[in-house]
Amino acid sequence: MTYNLLKGKRGIIFGALNDKSIAWKVAEAAHREGAIFTLSNTPVACRMGDLQDLAKQTNSEIIPADATNVKDIENVLKTSMEVLGGKLDFLLHSIGMSLNVRKKREYPDLDYNYFTKTLDISAISFHKLIQTAYKMDAVNKWGSILALSYIAAQRTLSGYNDMADAKALLESIARSFGYIFGRDKKVRVNTISQSPTYTTAGSGVKGVDGLIDFSERMSPLGNADADDCAEYCVVMFSDFTKKVTMQNLYHDGGFSSMGMSLQAMMQYNKSLKPDDSQDI
Ligand SMILES: NC(=O)c1ccc[n+]([C@@H]2O[C@H](COP(=O)([O-])OP(=O)(O)OC[C@H]3O[C@@H](n4cnc5c(N)ncnc54)[C@H](O)[C@@H]3O)[C@@H](O)[C@H]2O)c1
């Protein structure tokens, strides 16, 4: 079912790597809803990933950029406006990476060079993107800028490591710049806090299977998958959410409001030995 929600809208989608990526699903959904856009990822990801297939499928041009490099971002914004024929209506930041997670450096033993990179790639790049777009006046009035976050920004979830700190910063940037971009140019800035999802980035998190199973059991609606997330992003890019800004929007089947569900409690009880309860 399509509703033409994004007919006439132009955008840039950062972070599609393969068909598991949330950004990939957003590109498919935005295409279905009538948007035109460019795709961007690191030069390596553009060469090694499956992005060409998505570009073909959605009639999009690929513009490589390291999102931590302001010159690269300027080039993506400028080239996108040329290719698409005008200023932009939406930007998706779907970018995250932690070398500490990749190299299995746990939180009480972080490598600080990696930590700085985590923050730069996963959070400060969002500021760089917004600031560059703001200075270039690249976004139309009522445009929508989105990044993807995770509830580890508010609550500690074992194994999420320094990405939790990056997400907290990401959400703060959305609020701080959301005020300025909204005040000066009537552009929205939000983050969507998504359920844990099987993707390349998601699968790197320690204990991801348990995390996904736990939040599935805890959420009354079950986990939101990447396709569900894509549909929410489309709504956030559409004119139906013109006055939503500076928000962290939970898209998690209700997980963020739960304490303990019956389903999770039943599973938890199964794993207790008969006399364990005495020790709690
Ligand atoms: N998968 C989950 O469980 C989950 C849950 C909540 C939020 N998120 C967030 O969703 C976003 C997308 O992740 P995903 O799960 O689709 O995984 P993914 O691995 O498919 O996407 C991450 C993308 O970031 C890109 N990237 C890394 N370094 C970059 C750089 N320097 N410049 C530009 N791009 C760079 C990668 O190439 C990749 O395309 C991330 O911000 C992630 O933290 C994911």
The ligand as a Gaussian input file, in Angstrom:
#p B3LYP/6-31G(d) Opt

LIG

0 1
 N       20.424000      -2.447000      14.622000
 C       19.987000      -2.048000      15.806000
 O       19.724000      -2.842000      16.729000
 C       19.759000      -0.567000      16.046000
 C       18.886000      -0.169000      17.084000
 C       18.727000       1.196000      17.310000
 C       19.435000       2.116000      16.533000
 N       20.259000       1.686000      15.537000
 C       21.011000       2.665000      14.756000
 O       20.595000       2.628000      13.422000
 C       21.634000       3.193000      12.611000
 C       21.873000       2.294000      11.405000
 O       22.450000       1.070000      11.801000
 P       21.988000      -0.335000      11.229000
 O       21.537000      -1.121000      12.405000
 O       21.087000      -0.190000      10.058000
 O       23.384000      -1.010000      10.813000
 P       24.272000      -0.893000       9.465000
 O       25.566000      -1.507000       9.842000
 O       23.545000      -1.460000       8.330000
 O       24.452000       0.689000       9.264000
 C       25.472000       1.447000       9.851000
 C       26.049000       2.311000       8.741000
 O       26.982000       3.276000       9.227000
 C       27.902000       3.457000       8.162000
 N       29.095000       4.167000       8.607000
 C       30.028000       3.748000       9.513000
 N       31.020000       4.664000       9.609000
 C       30.694000       5.696000       8.775000
 C       31.308000       6.933000       8.432000
 N       32.469000       7.313000       8.984000
 N       30.705000       7.723000       7.512000
 C       29.535000       7.353000       6.939000
 N       28.902000       6.192000       7.223000
 C       29.476000       5.380000       8.124000
 C       28.197000       2.022000       7.729000
 O       28.888000       1.948000       6.504000
 C       26.800000       1.455000       7.686000
 O       26.211000       1.656000       6.426000
 C       22.846000       3.358000      13.526000
 O       22.890000       4.681000      14.013000
 C       22.505000       2.403000      14.663000
 O       23.194000       2.724000      15.863000
 C       20.422000       0.360000      15.261000

